[in-house]
Amino acid sequence: MANKSPIVLPKLKRILSELGENIKLARLRRKLSTEQVAQRAGISRSTLIAIEKGYEGVGIGYFLNVLSVLGLEKDFLLLAKDDVLGRKLQDIGLITKERAPKRK
């Protein structure tokens, strides 16, 4: 079976594109070539270029390897850390009693 790229909505493509651009800028700030980063991350140069372009077919592990080379792997932990919507939904489901229970 041939590798297929996932179907990604335009809004999400823009997010991936911005992530790729941020990775590229981080690499350039560190004055590292694509060859250096690719070699250290254990990927091909073409895969790194695909990451920097925000290509949706690149595995998430490759993104993490590149972030690690750039010293940004802890940024990965910030994804979905503050789940505001999830907390609100959880709070809605909490049942509160109208009165305090009687003492015996």
DRENTORKOL-3810 file (N, C-alpha, C; in nm, 4 decimals):
REM DRENTORKOL-3810
@n.u->0.0837; n.v->-0.1176; n.w->0.0000; ca.u->0.0000; ca.v->0.0000; ca.w->0.0000; c.u->0.0883; c.v->0.1241; c.w->0.0000
@n.u->0.0593; n.v->0.2167; n.w->-0.0871; ca.u->0.1372; ca.v->0.3400; ca.w->-0.0979; c.u->0.1048; c.v->0.4339; c.w->0.0180
@n.u->0.2040; n.v->0.5134; n.w->0.0568; ca.u->0.1798; ca.v->0.6127; ca.w->0.1615; c.u->0.0852; c.v->0.7186; c.w->0.1095
@n.u->-0.0162; n.v->0.7488; n.w->0.1876; ca.u->-0.1102; ca.v->0.8532; ca.w->0.1502; c.u->-0.0989; c.v->0.9669; c.w->0.2492
@n.u->-0.1073; n.v->1.0879; n.w->0.1985; ca.u->-0.1081; ca.v->1.2040; ca.w->0.2875; c.u->-0.2463; c.v->1.2166; c.w->0.3498
@n.u->-0.2517; n.v->1.2533; n.w->0.4764; ca.u->-0.3817; ca.v->1.2710; ca.w->0.5395; c.u->-0.4548; c.v->1.3915; c.w->0.4803
@n.u->-0.5867; n.v->1.3882; n.w->0.4882; ca.u->-0.6660; ca.v->1.5024; ca.w->0.4435; c.u->-0.6643; c.v->1.6048; c.w->0.5565
@n.u->-0.6152; n.v->1.7228; n.w->0.5248; ca.u->-0.6009; ca.v->1.8279; ca.w->0.6255; c.u->-0.6755; c.v->1.9519; c.w->0.5768
@n.u->-0.7563; n.v->2.0083; n.w->0.6648; ca.u->-0.8314; ca.v->2.1287; ca.w->0.6314; c.u->-0.7384; c.v->2.2475; c.w->0.6108
@n.u->-0.7794; n.v->2.3448; n.w->0.5295; ca.u->-0.6940; ca.v->2.4617; ca.w->0.5024; c.u->-0.6473; c.v->2.5347; c.w->0.6284
@n.u->-0.7344; n.v->2.5462; n.w->0.7267; ca.u->-0.6977; ca.v->2.6135; ca.w->0.8519; c.u->-0.5831; c.v->2.5390; c.w->0.9204
@n.u->-0.5897; n.v->2.4063; n.w->0.9187; ca.u->-0.4853; ca.v->2.3267; ca.w->0.9820; c.u->-0.3568; c.v->2.3274; c.w->0.8994
@n.u->-0.3706; n.v->2.3385; n.w->0.7673; ca.u->-0.2524; ca.v->2.3508; ca.w->0.6815; c.u->-0.1757; c.v->2.4784; c.w->0.7139
@n.u->-0.2496; n.v->2.5857; n.w->0.7408; ca.u->-0.1832; ca.v->2.7117; ca.w->0.7769; c.u->-0.1070; c.v->2.6965; c.w->0.9086
@n.u->-0.1639; n.v->2.6217; n.w->1.0023; ca.u->-0.0963; ca.v->2.5990; ca.w->1.1307; c.u->0.0318; c.v->2.5192; c.w->1.1093
@n.u->0.0237; n.v->2.4131; n.w->1.0287; ca.u->0.1437; ca.v->2.3344; ca.w->0.9986; c.u->0.2483; c.v->2.4174; c.w->0.9265
@n.u->0.2025; n.v->2.5023; n.w->0.8360; ca.u->0.2938; ca.v->2.5889; ca.w->0.7626; c.u->0.3648; c.v->2.6852; c.w->0.8576
@n.u->0.2908; n.v->2.7392; n.w->0.9524; ca.u->0.3504; ca.v->2.8309; ca.w->1.0505; c.u->0.4489; c.v->2.7569; c.w->1.1410
@n.u->0.4142; n.v->2.6342; n.w->1.1800; ca.u->0.5062; ca.v->2.5538; ca.w->1.2604; c.u->0.6355; c.v->2.5286; c.w->1.1836
@n.u->0.6222; n.v->2.4926; n.w->1.0567; ca.u->0.7398; ca.v->2.4695; ca.w->0.9742; c.u->0.8259; c.v->2.5937; c.w->0.9627
@n.u->0.7621; n.v->2.7072; n.w->0.9439; ca.u->0.8354; ca.v->2.8337; ca.w->0.9342; c.u->0.9076; c.v->2.8648; c.w->1.0654
@n.u->0.8416; n.v->2.8384; n.w->1.1787; ca.u->0.9050; ca.v->2.8609; ca.w->1.3090; c.u->1.0275; c.v->2.7712; c.w->1.3268
@n.u->1.0177; n.v->2.6467; n.w->1.2821; ca.u->1.1307; ca.v->2.5545; ca.w->1.2900; c.u->1.2446; c.v->2.6040; c.w->1.2016
@n.u->1.2116; n.v->2.6491; n.w->1.0827; ca.u->1.3141; ca.v->2.7005; ca.w->0.9916; c.u->1.3844; c.v->2.8218; c.w->1.0519
@n.u->1.3068; n.v->2.9147; n.w->1.1075; ca.u->1.3659; ca.v->3.0335; ca.w->1.1691; c.u->1.4560; c.v->2.9966; c.w->1.2864
@n.u->1.4145; n.v->2.8974; n.w->1.3657; ca.u->1.4973; ca.v->2.8521; ca.w->1.4782; c.u->1.6292; c.v->2.7945; c.w->1.4269
@n.u->1.6226; n.v->2.7188; n.w->1.3180; ca.u->1.7445; ca.v->2.6623; ca.w->1.2586; c.u->1.8368; c.v->2.7732; c.w->1.2096
@n.u->1.7796; n.v->2.8718; n.w->1.1416; ca.u->1.8603; ca.v->2.9820; ca.w->1.0880; c.u->1.9214; c.v->3.0668; c.w->1.1992
@n.u->1.8470; n.v->3.0876; n.w->1.3078; ca.u->1.9013; ca.v->3.1641; ca.w->1.4206; c.u->2.0239; c.v->3.0949; c.w->1.4808
@n.u->2.0240; n.v->2.9626; n.w->1.4747; ca.u->2.1351; ca.v->2.8856; ca.w->1.5279; c.u->2.2467; c.v->2.8668; c.w->1.4249
@n.u->2.2246; n.v->2.9247; n.w->1.3067; ca.u->2.3219; ca.v->2.9178; ca.w->1.1972; c.u->2.3575; c.v->2.7728; c.w->1.1620
@n.u->2.2542; n.v->2.6884; n.w->1.1555; ca.u->2.2721; ca.v->2.5491; ca.w->1.1179; c.u->2.2191; c.v->2.5286; c.w->0.9767
@n.u->2.2893; n.v->2.4479; n.w->0.8987; ca.u->2.2434; ca.v->2.4178; ca.w->0.7631; c.u->2.1381; c.v->2.3069; c.w->0.7689
@n.u->2.0650; n.v->2.2926; n.w->0.6583; ca.u->1.9664; ca.v->2.1851; ca.w->0.6513; c.u->2.0367; c.v->2.0496; c.w->0.6613
@n.u->2.1541; n.v->2.0414; n.w->0.6039; ca.u->2.2298; ca.v->1.9155; ca.w->0.6078; c.u->2.2689; c.v->1.8796; c.w->0.7509
@n.u->2.3142; n.v->1.9781; n.w->0.8288; ca.u->2.3548; ca.v->1.9528; ca.w->0.9674; c.u->2.2361; c.v->1.9056; c.w->1.0515
@n.u->2.1254; n.v->1.9766; n.w->1.0406; ca.u->2.0078; ca.v->1.9419; ca.w->1.1220; c.u->1.9534; c.v->1.8058; c.w->1.0805
@n.u->1.9442; n.v->1.7821; n.w->0.9514; ca.u->1.8927; ca.v->1.6534; ca.w->0.9029; c.u->1.9788; c.v->1.5381; c.w->0.9528
@n.u->2.1097; n.v->1.5542; n.w->0.9436; ca.u->2.2009; ca.v->1.4484; ca.w->0.9878; c.u->2.1858; c.v->1.4229; c.w->1.1371
@n.u->2.1798; n.v->1.5281; n.w->1.2164; ca.u->2.1676; ca.v->1.5131; ca.w->1.3621; c.u->2.0320; c.v->1.4547; c.w->1.4018
@n.u->1.9288; n.v->1.4834; n.w->1.3234; ca.u->1.7947; ca.v->1.4324; ca.w->1.3531; c.u->1.7734; c.v->1.2916; c.w->1.2972
@n.u->1.8679; n.v->1.2448; n.w->1.2172; ca.u->1.8563; ca.v->1.1114; ca.w->1.1610; c.u->1.7537; c.v->1.1015; c.w->1.0492
@n.u->1.7371; n.v->1.2114; n.w->0.9750; ca.u->1.6421; ca.v->1.2138; ca.w->0.8647; c.u->1.7121; c.v->1.2646; c.w->0.7388
@n.u->1.6438; n.v->1.2530; n.w->0.6275; ca.u->1.7012; ca.v->1.3049; ca.w->0.5034; c.u->1.6803; c.v->1.4561; c.w->0.4961
@n.u->1.7602; n.v->1.5189; n.w->0.4143; ca.u->1.7478; ca.v->1.6639; ca.w->0.3946; c.u->1.6110; c.v->1.6972; c.w->0.3354
@n.u->1.5604; n.v->1.6126; n.w->0.2458; ca.u->1.4294; ca.v->1.6379; ca.w->0.1851; c.u->1.3163; c.v->1.6294; c.w->0.2886
@n.u->1.3322; n.v->1.5419; n.w->0.3890; ca.u->1.2325; ca.v->1.5347; ca.w->0.4963; c.u->1.2358; c.v->1.6621; c.w->0.5795
@n.u->1.3545; n.v->1.7127; n.w->0.6080; ca.u->1.3654; ca.v->1.8382; ca.w->0.6831; c.u->1.3015; c.v->1.9527; c.w->0.6050
@n.u->1.3239; n.v->1.9571; n.w->0.4762; ca.u->1.2632; ca.v->2.0617; ca.w->0.3936; c.u->1.1116; c.v->2.0490; c.w->0.3973
@n.u->1.0606; n.v->1.9258; n.w->0.3933; ca.u->0.9155; ca.v->1.9036; ca.w->0.4025; c.u->0.8616; c.v->1.9516; c.w->0.5375
@n.u->0.9371; n.v->1.9283; n.w->0.6446; ca.u->0.8973; ca.v->1.9759; ca.w->0.7778; c.u->0.8918; c.v->2.1276; c.w->0.7787
@n.u->0.9944; n.v->2.1914; n.w->0.7247; ca.u->1.0000; ca.v->2.3378; ca.w->0.7243; c.u->0.8926; c.v->2.3997; c.w->0.6358
@n.u->0.8395; n.v->2.3232; n.w->0.5413; ca.u->0.7304; ca.v->2.3720; ca.w->0.4580; c.u->0.5938; c.v->2.3381; c.w->0.5172
@n.u->0.5930; n.v->2.2616; n.w->0.6261; ca.u->0.4673; ca.v->2.2269; ca.w->0.6913; c.u->0.3905; c.v->2.1178; c.w->0.6191
@n.u->0.4604; n.v->2.0290; n.w->0.5515; ca.u->0.3956; ca.v->1.9201; ca.w->0.4789; c.u->0.3278; c.v->1.8253; c.w->0.5768
@n.u->0.2005; n.v->1.7971; n.w->0.5518; ca.u->0.1207; ca.v->1.7169; ca.w->0.6458; c.u->0.1524; c.v->1.5683; c.w->0.6443
@n.u->0.2298; n.v->1.5216; n.w->0.5492; ca.u->0.2620; ca.v->1.3795; ca.w->0.5404; c.u->0.3808; c.v->1.3368; c.w->0.6245
@n.u->0.4479; n.v->1.4304; n.w->0.6893; ca.u->0.5655; ca.v->1.3980; ca.w->0.7704; c.u->0.5198; c.v->1.3508; c.w->0.9085
@n.u->0.5783; n.v->1.2413; n.w->0.9546; ca.u->0.5427; ca.v->1.1860; ca.w->1.0853; c.u->0.5795; c.v->1.2792; c.w->1.1996
@n.u->0.4996; n.v->1.2745; n.w->1.3031; ca.u->0.5190; ca.v->1.3635; ca.w->1.4177; c.u->0.6522; c.v->1.3360; c.w->1.4883
@n.u->0.6989; n.v->1.2126; n.w->1.4824; ca.u->0.8271; ca.v->1.1791; ca.w->1.5430; c.u->0.9429; c.v->1.2532; c.w->1.4780
@n.u->0.9331; n.v->1.2752; n.w->1.3471; ca.u->1.0375; ca.v->1.3509; ca.w->1.2781; c.u->1.0388; c.v->1.4961; c.w->1.3240
@n.u->0.9200; n.v->1.5527; n.w->1.3426; ca.u->0.9119; ca.v->1.6893; ca.w->1.3954; c.u->0.9812; c.v->1.6950; c.w->1.5325
@n.u->0.9533; n.v->1.5962; n.w->1.6163; ca.u->1.0112; ca.v->1.5936; ca.w->1.7509; c.u->1.1633; c.v->1.5783; c.w->1.7455
@n.u->1.2138; n.v->1.4958; n.w->1.6543; ca.u->1.3591; ca.v->1.4813; ca.w->1.6393; c.u->1.4248; c.v->1.6133; c.w->1.6014
@n.u->1.3634; n.v->1.6856; n.w->1.5095; ca.u->1.4184; ca.v->1.8142; ca.w->1.4660; c.u->1.4124; c.v->1.9150; c.w->1.5803
@n.u->1.3012; n.v->1.9187; n.w->1.6527; ca.u->1.2912; ca.v->2.0088; ca.w->1.7672; c.u->1.3989; c.v->1.9770; c.w->1.8708
@n.u->1.4283; n.v->1.8498; n.w->1.8888; ca.u->1.5316; ca.v->1.8089; ca.w->1.9835; c.u->1.6689; c.v->1.8598; c.w->1.9406
@n.u->1.6994; n.v->1.8489; n.w->1.8120; ca.u->1.8264; ca.v->1.8988; ca.w->1.7599; c.u->1.8392; c.v->2.0486; c.w->1.7861
@n.u->1.7283; n.v->2.1195; n.w->1.7760; ca.u->1.7290; ca.v->2.2649; ca.w->1.7960; c.u->1.7183; c.v->2.3039; c.w->1.9434
@n.u->1.7053; n.v->2.2042; n.w->2.0322; ca.u->1.6925; ca.v->2.2323; ca.w->2.1756; c.u->1.5542; c.v->2.2812; c.w->2.2140
@n.u->1.4550; n.v->2.2484; n.w->2.1330; ca.u->1.3188; ca.v->2.2964; ca.w->2.1571; c.u->1.2207; c.v->2.1836; c.w->2.1893
@n.u->1.2725; n.v->2.0668; n.w->2.2257; ca.u->1.1841; ca.v->1.9521; ca.w->2.2479; c.u->1.0840; c.v->1.9741; c.w->2.3609
@n.u->1.1193; n.v->2.0565; n.w->2.4597; ca.u->1.0265; ca.v->2.0822; ca.w->2.5704; c.u->0.9058; c.v->2.1640; c.w->2.5250
@n.u->0.9207; n.v->2.2380; n.w->2.4143; ca.u->0.8072; ca.v->2.3111; ca.w->2.3591; c.u->0.6958; c.v->2.2157; c.w->2.3184
@n.u->0.7331; n.v->2.0939; n.w->2.2842; ca.u->0.6359; ca.v->1.9928; ca.w->2.2432; c.u->0.5390; c.v->1.9622; c.w->2.3564
@n.u->0.5862; n.v->1.9732; n.w->2.4806; ca.u->0.5023; ca.v->1.9458; ca.w->2.5971; c.u->0.3956; c.v->2.0530; c.w->2.6191
@n.u->0.4116; n.v->2.1675; n.w->2.5537; ca.u->0.3145; ca.v->2.2751; ca.w->2.5699; c.u->0.1883; c.v->2.2534; c.w->2.4860
@n.u->0.1952; n.v->2.1588; n.w->2.3925; ca.u->0.0790; ca.v->2.1306; ca.w->2.3087; c.u->-0.0343; c.v->2.0753; c.w->2.3949
@n.u->-0.1495; n.v->2.1349; n.w->2.3841; ca.u->-0.2711; ca.v->2.0921; ca.w->2.4543; c.u->-0.2560; c.v->2.0933; c.w->2.6066
@n.u->-0.1604; n.v->2.1679; n.w->2.6573; ca.u->-0.1370; ca.v->2.1717; ca.w->2.8015; c.u->-0.2515; c.v->2.2404; c.w->2.8750
@n.u->-0.2916; n.v->2.3548; n.w->2.8271; ca.u->-0.3970; ca.v->2.4315; ca.w->2.8940; c.u->-0.5273; c.v->2.4110; c.w->2.8175
@n.u->-0.5999; n.v->2.3072; n.w->2.8537; ca.u->-0.7229; ca.v->2.2687; ca.w->2.7851; c.u->-0.8419; c.v->2.3438; c.w->2.8452
@n.u->-0.8576; n.v->2.4693; n.w->2.8052; ca.u->-0.9625; ca.v->2.5542; ca.w->2.8603; c.u->-1.1007; c.v->2.4978; c.w->2.8281
@n.u->-1.1232; n.v->2.4610; n.w->2.7035; ca.u->-1.2526; ca.v->2.4070; ca.w->2.6642; c.u->-1.2834; c.v->2.2785; c.w->2.7400
@n.u->-1.1863; n.v->2.1897; n.w->2.7517; ca.u->-1.2065; ca.v->2.0644; ca.w->2.8242; c.u->-1.2442; c.v->2.0876; c.w->2.9696
@n.u->-1.1798; n.v->2.1846; n.w->3.0314; ca.u->-1.2122; ca.v->2.2166; ca.w->3.1718; c.u->-1.3533; c.v->2.2710; c.w->3.1846
@n.u->-1.3929; n.v->2.3565; n.w->3.0908; ca.u->-1.5288; ca.v->2.4112; ca.w->3.0952; c.u->-1.6319; c.v->2.3010; c.w->3.0789
@n.u->-1.6063; n.v->2.2097; n.w->2.9864; ca.u->-1.6983; ca.v->2.0974; ca.w->2.9664; c.u->-1.7042; c.v->2.0088; c.w->3.0903
@n.u->-1.5899; n.v->1.9902; n.w->3.1538; ca.u->-1.5858; ca.v->1.9103; ca.w->3.2760; c.u->-1.6631; c.v->1.9798; c.w->3.3873
@n.u->-1.6474; n.v->2.1116; n.w->3.3994; ca.u->-1.7175; ca.v->2.1865; ca.w->3.5035; c.u->-1.8687; c.v->2.1834; c.w->3.4840
@n.u->-1.9129; n.v->2.1836; n.w->3.3593; ca.u->-2.0566; ca.v->2.1782; ca.w->3.3314; c.u->-2.1151; c.v->2.0468; c.w->3.3817
@n.u->-2.0389; n.v->1.9405; n.w->3.3710; ca.u->-2.0863; ca.v->1.8085; ca.w->3.4114; c.u->-2.0833; c.v->1.7845; c.w->3.5612
@n.u->-2.0221; n.v->1.8733; n.w->3.6373; ca.u->-2.0179; ca.v->1.8553; ca.w->3.7825; c.u->-2.1554; c.v->1.8794; c.w->3.8421
@n.u->-2.1970; n.v->1.7892; n.w->3.9291; ca.u->-2.3287; ca.v->1.8005; ca.w->3.9918; c.u->-2.3092; c.v->1.8648; c.w->4.1280
@n.u->-2.3857; n.v->1.9704; n.w->4.1515; ca.u->-2.3811; ca.v->2.0343; ca.w->4.2831; c.u->-2.5167; c.v->2.0156; c.w->4.3494
@n.u->-2.5135; n.v->1.9891; n.w->4.4770; ca.u->-2.6374; ca.v->1.9699; ca.w->4.5514; c.u->-2.6960; c.v->2.1055; c.w->4.5860
@n.u->-2.8267; n.v->2.1069; n.w->4.5913; ca.u->-2.8932; ca.v->2.2330; ca.w->4.6249; c.u->-2.8765; c.v->2.2691; c.w->4.7711
@n.u->-2.8758; n.v->2.1685; n.w->4.8588; ca.u->-2.8602; ca.v->2.1927; ca.w->5.0015; c.u->-2.7486; c.v->2.1046; c.w->5.0558
@n.u->-2.6992; n.v->2.1505; n.w->5.1637; ca.u->-2.5978; ca.v->2.0708; ca.w->5.2314; c.u->-2.6664; c.v->1.9491; c.w->5.2932
@n.u->-2.5951; n.v->1.8385; n.w->5.3058; ca.u->-2.6573; ca.v->1.7198; ca.w->5.3668; c.u->-2.6855; c.v->1.7447; c.w->5.5133
@n.u->-2.7898; n.v->1.6735; n.w->5.5649; ca.u->-2.8292; ca.v->1.6862; ca.w->5.7067; c.u->-2.7242; c.v->1.6186; c.w->5.7948
@n.u->-2.7045; n.v->1.6783; n.w->5.9124; ca.u->-2.6146; ca.v->1.6186; ca.w->6.0107; c.u->-2.6899; c.v->1.5180; c.w->6.0921
@n.u->-2.6220; n.v->1.4145; n.w->6.1342; ca.u->-2.6871; ca.v->1.3141; ca.w->6.2189; c.u->-2.6521; c.v->1.3315; c.w->6.3609
END
